[in-house]
Structures are given as C-alpha cells and as structure tokens.
Amino acid sequence: MSTVAVRDAYCDLDNNFTFTLENTGGNPRSIEYVWTLNDPMARMPLYRGEGSVVLQPHESRTLTFKSGGPPGPLAKMP
C-alpha cells in the first residue's frame, strides 16, 4: 500500500506557507489535499488552501503558497 507523508511544513516571516508531500510507496499516487494555517491568538484560520498533485513512486514535491493578500483567502495550489 502506498502512503503519502507531509514533511517540513512551515510559515516564513512573509506568511508564505511551504510543505512537502512525499509518496513513500511504489505506485503513482493522485493526491487531493486541503490545508489550513491557523492563528492560535485569533482562534481562526489565517489562510486556507486546497490543491491536487500526482506523485510518482518515491517522488516528493515541495509546494509553496505565497500570501500576497489579506488573511483568509482560499488558495488553489498547483
């Protein structure tokens, strides 16, 4: 069975959010994902996003959402 790992998720000082998806199995995987970056002080999402990607066996892909706007948008990532 193939699995996908999420690695190295972080938000930089410019509020750009980056994470890596890694296919740890031996089969291609089509992945649809949803992510939320929460602000614990405001108790609400700061940014949200969704996207999809196809990963080949043992492939990893780093994805970055560049903020560039007011908090709260739903971002479509490649």
C-alpha positions as CSV (number, residue, x, y, z in Angstrom):
1,M,0.0,0.0,0.0
2,S,1.3,3.5,-0.9
3,T,1.2,6.2,1.6
4,V,1.9,9.9,1.4
5,A,3.9,11.8,4.1
6,V,3.7,15.5,4.8
7,R,7.1,16.9,5.7
8,D,8.8,20.2,6.5
9,A,5.7,22.4,6.9
10,Y,6.5,25.9,7.9
11,C,5.4,29.6,7.5
12,D,8.1,32.2,6.9
13,L,8.2,35.8,8.1
14,D,6.3,36.9,5.0
15,N,3.5,34.5,5.7
16,N,4.4,32.2,2.8
17,F,3.4,28.7,3.7
18,T,5.5,25.7,2.4
19,F,5.2,22.0,2.8
20,T,6.5,18.8,1.1
21,L,4.4,15.9,0.0
22,E,6.3,12.6,-0.4
23,N,5.0,9.4,-2.0
24,T,6.6,6.7,0.2
25,G,5.2,3.8,-1.8
26,G,5.9,2.0,-5.0
27,N,2.9,3.2,-7.1
28,P,1.9,6.5,-8.6
29,R,-0.5,8.5,-6.4
30,S,-3.0,11.1,-7.3
31,I,-3.4,13.3,-4.2
32,E,-6.0,15.9,-3.4
33,Y,-5.3,17.9,-0.3
34,V,-6.7,20.7,1.9
35,W,-4.6,22.7,4.3
36,T,-5.3,25.4,7.0
37,L,-2.8,27.7,8.7
38,N,-4.3,28.6,12.0
39,D,-3.7,31.7,14.1
40,P,-3.9,30.5,17.8
41,M,-4.3,34.1,19.0
42,A,-7.3,34.8,16.8
43,R,-8.7,31.2,17.1
44,M,-9.4,31.2,13.4
45,P,-7.7,30.2,10.1
46,L,-5.2,32.7,8.8
47,Y,-5.0,31.1,5.4
48,R,-6.7,28.0,3.8
49,G,-5.9,26.2,0.6
50,E,-6.5,23.1,-1.5
51,G,-5.0,21.5,-4.5
52,S,-4.0,18.3,-6.2
53,V,-0.8,16.7,-7.4
54,V,0.3,13.4,-9.0
55,L,3.4,11.9,-7.4
56,Q,5.4,9.0,-9.0
57,P,6.8,6.3,-6.7
58,H,9.2,7.7,-4.1
59,E,8.8,11.2,-5.6
60,S,8.4,14.3,-3.3
61,R,7.1,17.7,-4.2
62,T,7.5,21.0,-2.3
63,L,4.6,23.3,-2.5
64,T,4.5,27.0,-1.5
65,F,1.5,29.3,-1.0
66,K,2.7,32.9,-1.3
67,S,0.4,35.1,0.8
68,G,0.4,38.4,-1.1
69,G,-3.1,39.3,0.1
70,P,-5.3,39.7,3.1
71,P,-5.8,36.8,5.6
72,G,-8.5,34.3,4.9
73,P,-8.4,33.5,1.1
74,L,-8.9,30.0,-0.2
75,A,-5.8,29.4,-2.2
76,K,-5.6,26.9,-5.1
77,M,-2.2,25.4,-5.2
78,P,-0.7,23.6,-8.2
